[in-house]
Amino acid sequence: MYGFLTKLLLSGKLKFELGEIKFARENVTIISMDTMKDITDDALKEGKKGILRIYMYGWHEGFNFTKDYMKDLKLKKFEETYKLIMDVAEMIGYGDYKTLDFEQKKFSKFKNIGNPFAKLYHPSKDVVCHFVRGMNAGGGTALHEVLMNGIELECTAQNGNHCLFMNVSNKILREDPNFSKIVKKQLDLEKLKSRQIEIIKKYGDDPKKYLKYPK
């Protein structure tokens, strides 16, 4: 990670200026995990409505951040871009990401080890990384160029060690019965879709491109 961070600083993709931190084309800031826990606690009190809201904030962040970084990378091969995006994911402070499996435009599955945010909740019977899985899925949507949403299968809050996430295309989430139970609990694909299309338009993309799913 430190070598990658050095490259970002030397290339000017990460800049610390007077009163500003810039990564790629975006101004960013530092927020404490304790503050993120307060935000998440407030969302959890509202049940699924609050969970969807904080998830959507994460999705917006992930899509915007990844789109801007991809523009700076100017790489054509999906695998090269995927590797660099995952390097960034390891750098932002939500644990160490390890890809387990992925298929372009369909899904990605990854293990997140030692997530300090989720450790604040350990031990818990529930998954808590709703902002993070949203951020994962927004980034996955930008990277795969197909509308995706994120689910959390296991959480550091539960086991004290790791989270297990998947980004999955909406088509698969709707059609594969293996996902029906967790989709019902963690997502509302139709409500999310309308907001996600607005965000895609905001950043100058054609939503129709993201709704073309491979067979």
C-alpha positions in Angstrom: 0.0 0.0 0.0 2.8 2.4 0.9 4.4 2.0 -2.5 1.1 2.7 -4.2 0.5 5.8 -2.0 4.0 7.1 -3.0 3.2 6.7 -6.6 0.0 8.7 -6.2 1.8 11.5 -4.5 4.6 11.6 -7.0 2.2 11.6 -10.0 0.1 14.4 -8.5 -3.1 12.3 -8.3 -3.1 12.8 -4.6 -2.3 16.4 -3.4 -2.2 18.1 -0.1 -2.7 21.8 -0.6 -3.6 24.8 1.6 -6.9 23.8 3.1 -7.5 21.1 0.6 -6.9 17.4 -0.1 -7.4 16.4 -3.7 -7.6 12.9 -5.1 -7.9 12.6 -8.9 -10.5 15.2 -9.8 -12.2 15.4 -6.4 -11.8 17.3 -3.2 -11.8 14.8 -0.3 -11.7 15.0 3.5 -10.9 12.8 6.5 -13.8 11.7 8.7 -13.4 9.6 11.9 -14.7 6.1 12.2 -16.5 7.2 15.4 -18.4 9.8 13.4 -19.3 7.2 10.8 -20.6 5.0 13.6 -22.9 7.9 14.8 -24.2 8.4 11.2 -24.8 4.6 10.9 -26.4 4.4 14.3 -28.9 7.1 13.3 -29.6 5.2 10.1 -30.1 1.9 11.8 -32.7 3.4 14.2 -34.9 4.1 11.1 -34.7 0.5 9.9 -34.6 -0.3 6.2 -35.4 3.3 5.2 -32.3 4.6 7.0 -30.2 1.7 5.8 -31.1 2.4 2.1 -30.3 6.1 2.6 -26.8 5.6 4.0 -26.2 2.8 1.4 -27.1 5.3 -1.3 -24.7 7.9 0.0 -22.0 5.3 -0.2 -23.0 4.3 -3.7 -22.8 7.9 -4.9 -19.4 8.3 -3.3 -18.1 5.1 -4.9 -19.4 5.9 -8.4 -18.2 9.5 -8.4 -14.8 8.6 -7.0 -14.2 5.7 -9.4 -15.4 7.5 -12.5 -12.9 10.4 -11.8 -10.0 8.1 -11.1 -10.7 6.0 -14.2 -10.6 9.2 -16.3 -7.1 9.9 -14.9 -5.9 6.3 -15.4 -6.8 6.2 -19.1 -6.4 2.4 -19.2 -8.2 0.3 -21.7 -7.9 -3.2 -20.2 -10.5 -4.0 -17.6 -8.2 -6.1 -15.5 -5.6 -3.4 -15.2 -8.2 -0.8 -14.2 -9.8 -3.3 -11.7 -6.4 -3.9 -10.0 -5.7 -0.2 -9.5 -9.2 0.5 -8.2 -8.8 -2.3 -5.7 -5.4 -0.7 -4.7 -7.3 2.5 -3.9 -9.9 0.5 -1.9 -7.1 -0.9 0.3 -5.9 2.7 0.9 -9.0 4.4 2.2 -9.1 2.8 5.7 -11.9 0.3 5.6 -9.8 -2.8 5.8 -7.6 -4.8 3.5 -9.4 -5.9 0.3 -8.7 -9.3 -1.3 -10.5 -10.3 -4.5 -11.9 -13.8 -4.4 -13.7 -13.9 -7.8 -15.1 -11.7 -10.5 -16.7 -11.8 -13.9 -16.8 -8.7 -15.9 -20.2 -7.0 -16.1 -21.7 -9.7 -13.8 -20.2 -9.7 -10.3 -17.2 -9.4 -8.0 -16.7 -11.1 -4.7 -14.1 -9.9 -2.2 -13.0 -10.4 1.4 -12.3 -7.3 3.5 -10.0 -8.1 6.4 -9.7 -6.1 9.6 -12.3 -3.5 8.9 -11.8 -0.9 11.7 -15.3 0.5 11.3 -17.1 -2.8 11.7 -14.8 -3.6 14.7 -16.6 -0.8 16.6 -19.7 -2.9 16.6 -18.2 -6.3 17.5 -19.8 -8.4 18.8 -23.0 -8.0 16.8 -25.6 -10.3 15.3 -26.1 -8.1 12.3 -24.0 -6.8 9.4 -23.4 -3.0 9.7 -21.3 -2.0 6.7 -24.1 -0.4 4.7 -22.2 2.7 3.6 -19.2 0.6 2.7 -21.2 -2.0 0.6 -22.8 1.0 -1.2 -19.4 2.5 -1.9 -18.2 -0.8 -3.2 -21.2 -1.1 -5.5 -21.1 2.4 -6.8 -17.4 1.8 -7.7 -18.3 -1.5 -9.2 -21.0 0.1 -11.4 -18.5 2.7 -12.7 -15.8 0.0 -13.3 -18.0 -2.7 -14.9 -20.2 -0.1 -16.7 -23.3 -2.0 -15.7 -25.8 -1.2 -12.9 -24.7 -3.1 -9.8 -25.7 -3.2 -6.1 -23.8 -4.5 -3.1 -24.6 -7.1 -0.5 -22.7 -8.1 2.7 -22.6 -11.8 3.4 -20.4 -11.7 6.5 -19.3 -8.8 8.7 -16.4 -8.1 11.0 -19.0 -6.8 13.4 -20.1 -10.4 13.7 -16.9 -12.5 13.5 -14.3 -9.9 14.6 -12.1 -10.7 11.6 -13.4 -10.0 8.1 -16.3 -8.9 5.9 -17.4 -10.7 2.8 -18.9 -8.5 0.1 -20.3 -9.0 -3.4 -21.1 -6.5 -6.1 -23.7 -8.1 -8.4 -25.5 -6.8 -11.5 -29.2 -5.9 -11.0 -30.1 -8.6 -13.6 -28.6 -11.4 -11.5 -29.9 -10.0 -8.2 -33.4 -10.0 -9.7 -33.3 -13.4 -11.5 -31.1 -15.6 -9.3 -33.2 -17.1 -6.4 -30.0 -17.6 -4.4 -30.0 -13.8 -3.8 -33.7 -13.3 -3.1 -33.6 -13.4 0.7 -30.6 -11.1 1.1 -31.8 -8.7 -1.5 -35.1 -8.4 0.3 -33.3 -7.6 3.6 -30.5 -5.3 2.3 -31.8 -3.6 -0.9 -34.8 -2.2 -2.7 -33.7 -2.4 -6.3 -36.5 -0.3 -7.9 -36.2 2.5 -5.4 -32.4 2.6 -5.7 -32.5 2.4 -9.4 -34.2 5.7 -9.9 -31.7 7.5 -7.7 -28.7 5.7 -9.3 -29.9 6.8 -12.8 -30.0 10.4 -11.6 -26.4 10.1 -10.4 -25.2 8.5 -13.6 -26.8 11.3 -15.6 -25.2 13.9 -13.2 -21.8 12.7 -14.1 -22.4 12.9 -17.9 -23.1 9.2 -18.7 -26.0 7.6 -20.5 -27.9 5.4 -18.1 -29.0 3.1 -21.0 -25.4 2.0 -21.3 -25.5 0.7 -17.7 -28.8 -1.2 -18.2 -27.4 -3.4 -21.0 -26.7 -6.7 -19.3 -24.8 -9.6 -20.8 -26.6 -12.9 -21.2 
